[in-house]
Amino acid sequence: MTFRDRHDAGIALAHEVATRVNVDDEVIVLALARGGVPVAVEVAEALAAPLDVFVVRKLGVPGHEELAMGAIAAGGVTVLNRRVVDGLAISPSDVEAAVERERAEVDRRVRAYRGDRPPPDVHGRTVVLVDDGLATGSTMRAAIDAVRQQEPARIVVAVPVASPTTVEEFRSLADEIVVVETPPAFYAVGQAYEDFTQTTDDEVRDLLSSHGSDH
């Protein structure tokens, strides 16, 4: 299956999530910014649940930034992929430089998307974490760790497409994982989309203003 775009993927994912999440529970949908937001809009609408944004940034390997060596989430939670860091002999100073650079971008995006709104209270709630797909899963791991510290009742990871091996890894990290497609030959999230144009800050703000948790 190929999704037309993130909204199309969100509609397919929403159908799956609605059969797995009890709408009577106190549910909140958190979209990983930026690409997860258009997907999450459809999920939140299907669940009649509030939508908010969660900012996570990949930590790229120096010189090969597309390769993740970890991720950093809003609230300062950092997750490192030790296999990548140790396997490529990345120095602690290079790791710290990447963390500082991405922490600044996380802070910028939080201000851009939320303004003065405080982060959502997820204590005791069912949190549905949504992204546009999972390849290595570094950013989603950081999101889970950050949200888990706030003691939600459950964490459900929901994505339209994911690597089969990553899905297996996440079964022990989240309380539940919902995926529409797990292609056996999976290299990148974008291969599942006809239109994988990067979501902009303005699009995120527009979607949150019309669908966000304060509406």
N, C-alpha and C positions, 0 to 999 in steps of 0.2 A: 504494500500500500504506500502511496505517496500522498501526502497532504498538500492541498493547494497552498495554504499559508498557515500562520499560527492560529488564526481564528477558526479555520476549518479543523485543525488539529484539536483545538479546545473543545469544539462541539463533540468530536468523537470521544475525547477523554471524559468530558462531562457525563456522557451516557454511562461510561464504565464506573466512574466515581459514584454516581447517584445510586448504583445498585450495591455499593459496598460501604457507604457511609450513612449512618442513621441520621436523618435530618432532624430528629428530635433531640439529638445531642447538641451541646453548645459548640457549634462549629465555626471556625474562622479559616478563610483561605488566604494563605500568604504566597504571593508571587515572587519568584526570584527575579530581580531586576537585571537586565531589562527584558530579555526575550520571553520570560515566563509570564509577563503581565497580560499580553493579548490572549494567551492560552487560559490563564486563570480567570479572566472575565467570564468566560463561558461556564467554567466550573462553578464559580460563585453564584452565577444566575441559576444554574440547575439545582443547586443546593439551597437557594434562597438564603445564602450566608454572606456575612460581611467580607469584603475584600480589602487587603492591605498589601503593602510592598515590603519585601525583605531584601536588603542589599548585600550581595556577596560578590567578591572579586577573586578571580583566579590569580594565583601567583605563578607567573611564567618563568621558565628556565632562562637565565641570562643568555641572550643571543638566539634563543629559540622560544620566544614568548608564547607561541601557540601550544607548547607542551607544558602541561601543568605540573608544578612540583608541590602544589598545595593550594590553599584558598584562605581568604580572610572574610569574616562576616561582620555585619554591624554589631556593635557591642564589644568588638576587639577579639573575638574568638578566632584563633589561627589553627588550621589543620595542615600538617605537612605530610606529603607522601614520602616516607623514608626510603622506599625502594628507589625512587627517582633521585632524591637528594643524595643518598649514599652511593647509588650506582653511577651517578655522574660526578661524584666528588665535588658537589657544590659547597662552597665555603660558607661558614656561619655569617660572615660579613655580607656576602652576596644575598643570602636568604633574608637577612635583616633589612638590607637596602630595598629588596622587593616588597617586604612587609610594610615598610614605612611609606613607600610610593603608593601602594594600593590602599593603605589605611587612609591616606589623604583623599584618594578618589572615592572610597566608601563614604567618608564624611561629607564630601561634596555632593554626592548623589542623595544621601539621606536628607541634606538640607534642601536640595532641588526638588525632591519628591514629596517630602512631608512638610516643609516649611517649619512652622512652630508646633505642628501636631506631635504629641508624644507617641512613642511606639505603642502598638496594641498590647493589651494585657492578655496573655495566652494561658495564664495559670488555670489549671483545671479544665481547659477546653480541648476539644479535638482540633488539632492543627493540620490542615491539608497544605503541604508544601508543593508548589507547582512550578515546573520549569518546562522549556520547550523540548527537552530531551536530556538523556544521560549518556555520556561517553565514558570518561574515566570516573565521573561522579565527584570530583574534588569539591566543587562549589556546593553541591547538595550535602556532602558530609559536613562541611563547615556550618551550613544552615541548620542541620539536625543538631549538631553539638551546641550551637548558640541557643536554639529554641529549647532544647532539653534542659538547659540550666534554669529555665523559667517554669519548670514543672507543669507541662501540659498533661492532660489526661491521656492523650494518644497523639502520635505523629504518623500521618499518612503521607507518603511520598507519591505524587501523581504526575506522570509524564506521558506524552503521546508515544515516544519511541525511546528505546534504550538498548544498550549492549546486553546480550543474555548473561554474560559473566558478571557485569555490574549489577544486574537485577538480583542475582544470587547473593552477591555481597551485601546488598542493601536489605535483604530479608532479616538479617540480624541487627541492622542499624535502626530501622524504622519499625513501628508496630505493624504497618502494612504498606505494601507497595502496589500501586495500580499502574499498569502499562498497557497501551493499546497494541503496539507492535514491538517485537523483539527480533529484528532481522538477523539471521545467522552470520551474514557477511556485513558487519557493521563497523564503519570506520569513523564517521563523523555525523553529528546530528543533522547537519544541513542536507545530507543525501536523502533524507526522508521528506524534504519539502521542495515543491516547485518554486515557491517564492520564499527565500530565507533572508530577505533584506533585513539589515540590522534595525532593531527597534530604537527609536530616538528618545531622548529625554522628554521632548515635547509630547510625543505619543504616550509615554508613561504617565505624564501629568494629566493629559486629557482623559485617558482611560480611568485613572484614579478619581478624577474630579467628577466623572459621570457615573462611576460604579463603586467608588470607594466606601470604606466602612463608616464614614461620617454622613452617608446619604441614606 
